[in-house]
Amino acid sequence: MKVAIIGLAKSGKTTIFNTLTKGNAEVTAYSSSLHPNIGMAKVPDQRLRALTEAFHPKKTTPAEVNYVDIGASLKAVSNKGEIVGEVLNYLTTADALLQVVRTFDDKNIVHAEGNIDAERDISTLDLELAFSDLTIIERRLNKIDSALKKAKVTERESYLKEQSLLNRVKKDLENDIPIRQQTFNQHELKAIQNYQFLTIKPMMIILNIGEDQLSLSATLENEIRETHHQFAVVAICGKLEMELSQLDDSSAREFRDTMGLDEPALDRVIKSSYSLLGLLSFFTTGADEAKAWTISNNTTAPQAAGKVHSDIERGFIRAEVMSFADFELCGNMSEARKKGLLRTEGKDYIVQDGDIINYLFNI
């Protein structure tokens, strides 16, 4: 999973990036750099830890999330509304966008708009993303107009269909409806995916709160969800969480207990990201390695096998599957087999979150 971190100037994007990746990218009041910070976070999962303790593999490999911190504002990297260069590549290849919205007050870091207003800032960035999409649409419509003038009869229908679809998307964007909220049939959705649209991407809002707002975090989240129900919303104190991310696990846990903080920011953001994108984890385990794999909901057993290795998908015979809940009851595979909890599943089986799978294949 790849997530691009965006936000207005002085919202704390790099602070959030360091929090999630345990990185040490330079935090400044404003960055005009066109070269994003890139980092990786290992997905915390108690289930993988339990499998490691049970099987004692030589290696344990958690799932990973790649984060890209777009340090500069989108406006700063735009040319006549179109986001350009390296930044556009990072944005268009991201699975989701994480928008950092500032709610903390700091007299030493004056807000770019002069005052704190989360709703305004979300709307401002939405407009920047929509403007980028509209620029792409306008450019493509101009090319279609030129192509239609000299198109053969057999080519005209395809151009006209594309023109009609883009004009519909454009109209909705101009009415403040992002592409992710627009309605498409299966064929149209496939066609839309070919463009480098940004408002089609799933969006998560990170409310970057101050320490004095910790007790209000749930209230602030609910306020944003009421008007932006299509977004995942998480409130975290970026400055505090960045400091905690640099501590060892024991010290960080002790400090959290003192502050009354239940869960690390990374855990909360990962859970929301998986839910937003419709993702789940399954596990493979043995003497050599215990590993977590990330897949989409409704993935079949052979498709999930392809994540492990293409040869396993190609030569798939069947899968031996046990849920993590059943594993907890039994403690090991032998006991699960005795109790009939280690199931044999075929090509149509839909992998469930927490499944422990052993693949049988032949190539």
N, C-alpha and C positions, 0 to 999 in steps of 0.2 A: 504494500500500500504506500502510495506517495501523496503527501499533503503539502500544499503550498500555503504559506502564512502571509497574509496580506493585511493592510490596514492603513489608516491615515497616518500622517507624520506625527511623531511623538505619542503614539498610542501604546508603545511598549512591545512591538513585534519581536525584536531581538531578545528581549528579556524572556518572553514566552518561549522562543526558540531554545534558549539556553536551559530553561526549566524542563522542557520536554526531552532534550537530547543530552542533558548534563554537559552541555558545551560551555565554552568560554569565549564566544564571539564578543567583540567589543560592543558595548552598549553605549550609544551616544544619543543626544537629544534629537538629532536629525541625521539621516544618511541620504546621500544622493548617489550612492554606489549602484552601478548597474550589474554588479556581480554578487548574486545572492549567497547567503551562508547556507551550507548543506550539512545535514547531520542525520543521525539514525538513532532510533530508540528501540530497545528490546521490549517486546510486549510482556508485561508482568502477568503471570498466570500460575495460580496456586496448584492447578491440576498438573501442570508439567513438573512442578517441584515434587509433587506426590509420586509421580511416575519415576522420577529420578531416584527418590529415596527407596522405592520398591525394587527397581531393576538394576540400580548402580551401573548405568551405562558409562562407557569411556568418555562420552561427550553428550552434553545437553544443549540443544539449539532452540531457543525461543523464536517466535515469529518476530518480524521486524517492521517498523514503520519508518519511512524516509521522510524527513521534513526539509522543506526549502523555505528559507526566510527571505522574502522579497524586501530587502532593506529599504529601498527607495519607494516613494509613493507611486501609484500607477500613473498619476498625472505626469510625474517627472520622467517617466519612461515611455511617454506617448508622443506620437507625431500625428497631429491633426486627428486626434481621437483614437488612433490605432496604436496599441501597445506593440513595441518592436523589439527585435534583437533577442538576446539570451533570455530575458525575462519572459517574453511571450512563449518561448519554448518550454520553460519550466511550468508556466501556468497551464498551457494546453495539454501537457502530459501528466498533470496531477489528477489523481482520482477524486480529490475533493479540495475545496478551498476553506481555509481556517481564517476567519476575519477577526482580528483583534480590535476590540472596541474599548476605548478608555472610559472608565468611570471614576478613577482615582483623581484626587486633587493634589497638585504639587505646585506651589508658587514659584519654584525654581525651574519648572518645565511648563511654560505657558502653552496651553492648548492651541493648535493651529487655527481654530475658529474663534478663539478668545474665551470660550467657556465650555463646561462639560455638558454634553447633550448626546446621550447614546443613540436615541432614535434618529436624530439628525445625521449623526456620523454614519449609521448603517445605511440610511437613504442616500447619502453622498457617495459612498463607495458603490452601492448598487447602480447608481447613475453612471459612474465611471465604467463599470463592467458592461452595462447595457450600451453605452456609447461605443465601446470597442466592438461589440457585436453588430451594432447598426452600421459602423464603418465597413465591416467585412461584408455585410449584406449589400450595402450601396455599391461597393466595388464589384461584387459578383453580378448584381442586376445590370450594371452598365455593360459588363462583358456579355451577358445574355442578350441584351438589346442589340449589341453589335453582331453577335453570332446569328441572331434570327434574321437579320437582313440578307444574309447570304447562305442560310441553312437550306439543305435539301428537304423535301417534303417528309422523308422518313425520319429526319432529325428534329423537326419542329415540335412534335408532340412531347418529346423528352424535355426540350428547353422550356416549353410552355408550362409543363407540370412543375418544373423547378422554379420558374418565375412566380407561379401562383403560390407555391409553398413559402417562398422567401418573402413575398409581399404580405402574406398572412402573419408570419413571424414578426416582420417589421412593424406591422400595425399594432400587434400586442405589446411589443417592446416599447413602442411610443406611448402606449397606455399604461406603462409601468408594470407590465406583466413579464417577469423573467421567463426565459425559455423553459426552465425546469418546471414551471407551473402551467405551461401551455399544453394543449391536448393534441396528440398525434396518433395516427394509426401505426401499425407495425412497420409498414413500408416507409412512411414519412419519417418515423423515428430513426430508421436505419440510414435514411438519406441525410438527416440532420447531423448525425454523428460524424459525417465526413468533413464538417466545417470546424474551424477553431473557435467555436463559441464558448464564452466563459460563463454566461448566466445559466447554462444547462447543467453546470457542475453542482453536485451537492454542496451545501454550505453549512459550516459550523461557526457559531458566534462564541468567541471567548471574551467575556466581560473582565477586563483587567481592573480589579478593584483594589482599593487601599486597605491597609490593616484595620482602619477604623470602620470598614464596611463588612468585615468578616461575618458578623452576626446577621447581616442583611442579604447575604449571598443568595439564599433561596428566594427571597422576595424580589430581588433584582432579576434573577433568572425568569421567574414567572411573569414579570412585567413585560419582558422582551418576547417571551413565548406567546403572549396574548395577541400581539400584532404581527409576529413572525413565526407562526406555528409550523412552517415548513422547514425551519432551521433547528439544528441541535444547538442548545445553549448551555454553556458552562461558565460559572463565575469563579475565578481564581485570583489570588493576590500574587501577581507575577513576581514582584520584588522579593516577597517572602519565600515563595516557592523556589525561586532561582537560588536563593541562599541555602535552602534545605536540600536542593538537588546536589549540592557540592559536598554534603556531609555523608558519612557512612550510614548504612541502613539503621543501625542501632541508635545512633545519635539523632538521626532525623525522626525516628519513631518516638523517641523520648520527648523531643521538642514538640512534635505534633500533639502528643498527649497533654503536654503543658498548655498548649494553645487551644486545645479542644478541637483540633482538626482530625476528621475521621479517616480521610483517604488522600494519598498523594495526588497531585494534579495530573500526573501522567496517567494514572489508573483511570481517573474520571474522563479524561479526554479520549483515551483509547476506547473505553466502553461506549462512549457517545459516538465515536468515529465508526466503530463496527456496526452499531445500530443504524446510524445514518446511511451507511453504504450497503447494509444488508449482508454483512460478513459473519462468518463463524470460524471456529478452529476445530481441527481434528488432529489426532496424534498418531505417530508411529513410534514404536519403542522396541528395544532389544538390548543385547549386550554391548553393541557398538555405540548406539545413539538413541536418545529420546528426543523427538522433535515435534514442534507444533507447526501446523500448516494452515494458512489462511485461504479460505475459499468463499465463494458467494453462496447465499441460500439457494436451495433447490439444485445443488450440484450432485450429479450421479456418482456412484462409486468409481466407475472407470474414468470419469472426468477428474475426480479428485486424485486418482492414481497418477494421472498425467502431471500433476504438480510434483509428485515424488520423482517420477522418471517417465519419459515418453514411451519407453519400452514396456513398462508395466501397463500403461493404458492400452497400448497396441496388442499386448498378449494377455490381457485380462481374462482370467477364468472365473474367479470368485473372490469374495472378501470375507475374512473372519472379523466380525465386529462385536465390540462390547462397549456399552455406554460407560462413561466415567462413574456414574452413580452406582452401576453394578460392580465396577472395579473396586470402589470403596467398600462395598459390602463383602467382597470376596478376598481382596488383598493381593491376588495373583491370578494368572491365566489358568493354571491347572484347576484351582478351586472353581473358577468361573465355568470351565468346561464341564466339570462334574455336575454343577448345578444347572447346566443347560443355558447359561447366560452368555456364552460365547456363540453368537449366531453366525450362520453362513448366509451371505447375501449375494445376489446376482447383479446383472448389469443395470437393472432398473431401480436399484436401491438408492434413495436420496440420503446423502450423508447428513447426520445431525450434529449439532454443536456438542463437543466433548467426546465424540466417538473415538475409540482406540481401534485402529484398523491394521490387520495383517493381510497383505495382498498375496494371492496365489496367481501366477501368470506363467505363460509359456511363449517363447519367441523362437 
